[in-house]
Amino acid sequence: MRGPLLLAWKYVTYNRTKTFILVACIFLTVLLPVAVKILLDKFESQIVSRADTTPAVIGARGSDLDLALSALYFKRTDAGTVPFSETATIEKHGIAIPVYSKFTAREFPVVATTLDYYAFRGLQIAEGNMLTTLGDCAIGSRVAAELGIKPGDQLLSDRETVLDIGGMTPLKMNVTGVFAPTNSADDNGVFVDLKTAWVIEGLGHGHQDLENVEDELMVMSRDDGEIVASPAVVPYLEITENNIDSFHFHGEMDDFPVSAIIAVTPDEKSETLLEGNYGQGNATAQFVRPSIVVRELMDLVFKVKSVFDANAVLIGVSTALLLLLVILLSLKLRAREMQTMFKIGASRNTNAKLQLYEMGFIFLISGILVAIAVRVLMQYSGEFVQRMLIG
């Protein structure tokens, strides 16, 4: 590195504040639109691919988007529920996969469904075994990694609100297995049987064995073998081999709620007939094609992005004008310096070379930082988008 090139490098490294400001301006101006494009492309590819693999969803009448997100990403929405009995109607035309995602465990969604769901999504157990009984759960790979949970551990469901002291009793679930990573929303799920979710809901519960109870405060009275429990008897927090037989449900299971039902029909005719059953004449439930809903959402997102792109162009122009202003001011401030260099033998185009090399170094540093940031962003964009969708 000799002559003007060396002088330019020394100037850039000596004037650190000026260099930092210019690099930051260029870095942010270039990175922001690039980052938005990367994240938006990843968002589109993930949400569209998952929607395209989900033919149809039936749920409570209301927002199509809320219903689709409830089925695809287990979002807790105000979309309402439909009774479990709707699965019988759907099974006349194909496979009905109910999904109930009202609760959470350590802030991860508790997804209640049937065995058909795991085959439908291609979920495979990587460690442990599939859930087999009431109170069991199988967790996604990201849940296992972030919470440090493995098969044989236990996981407690969350209360609906922090102040819900007298409400729903949390259930301690037995972790039986961990699913292999799928790079989808399923990695964030705590999967349970529908009956387990209904126990968390309070629709089913078990009681302590009052025949052999040690604390007599649990018993209000004993009369000819008939035992009356006191209010101190509460539903179990944990389902074990010793108490599972005491668990029972109040009411008809056909009336119990589910968030959405994924419908998988064998052909287009069956899907059309099913859609007809949930037309405008059905006041409680609706038929939604997630692929159509998601593409409508993406159309809206791209319209917003076009405004952002126009703004990015204006910011780019502003940054270019700022750099030009800095160069002009620098030439004025360094006029005596350049005059001295000319007197000691520097050529007349040395000034131009110095300015060119200085800006070249600044753009080079900015470019390297942008490349590093883009690489990191591309590596973690999938996980970031999944968190945003689950959020």
C-alpha angles and dihedrals in degrees: 000000000000142000119352091000092060093044091051092051091049091050092050094049094043096050094054097161094053091044092049093051094048093045091048092051093051093041095053094041092055099034100051098062091039091051092048091052093048094048093043092050090049091046091050095047094049100043094041095047092050092046092048091055091053107073101190142348129205121201146132115322112261135072114019091205095051091050093048093048090047091057098038103038104015091242115178103234139158090250091118129222140272126219119264088241089078088077089070091057092049093047089065087071103030143309119339117205112186119206125193115184107164099120138058138207117207085344093302116118117260104222115200114195144126133272090263089071094063092051091045093053095037094240115172129190110243097179130020124352141303117271111270110175146028111298096024123123136187116206136211121250094253092051090052093047098047097041096037091232126153136177111295094036125106131236126200121216118234126249113249090243133010091242094048092111097143097035133073115006112228116240122225104221127201113234107223102169150358121230122229114256115274101173088235140099089280089074088068097050133107100207122207140160117271091246090056090055090048089053088054087048089056095244090117132030145157132228135215122263101262093187092072100024114146096202108068089195085078090065121071096185145343119212123169093330093315112122122200114202122224123229087261090079107098134179115274119265090208134040113219138167088262098055106025091097090060093060115102139158130239115222134007116317090218087069095050116111132256126180097222142342121225110216119207111187126189096229145004093263092058090048091051091050090049091050089052091057090059100043127123090296090069107082098185108039137037140198118234132182105211093203091061094043093049094048090052088052091050091050088057092046092052091050089055090046091056088060090049091050091053089050090049090055091053091049089050092052090048091051092050091051089048091053091048090051091050091051093049092048090046091054090053094047093046097045094109090046091053092046090054091050090051091051092053092053109278115146122249094252092054091094091056091047092051093051091046094049093044092053089043091057091047092051090045092053091046091049093051091050091047091050091051092047092048092050092051091045093051091049095053101027093096093054092044092052092048091053090048092051094046094038 
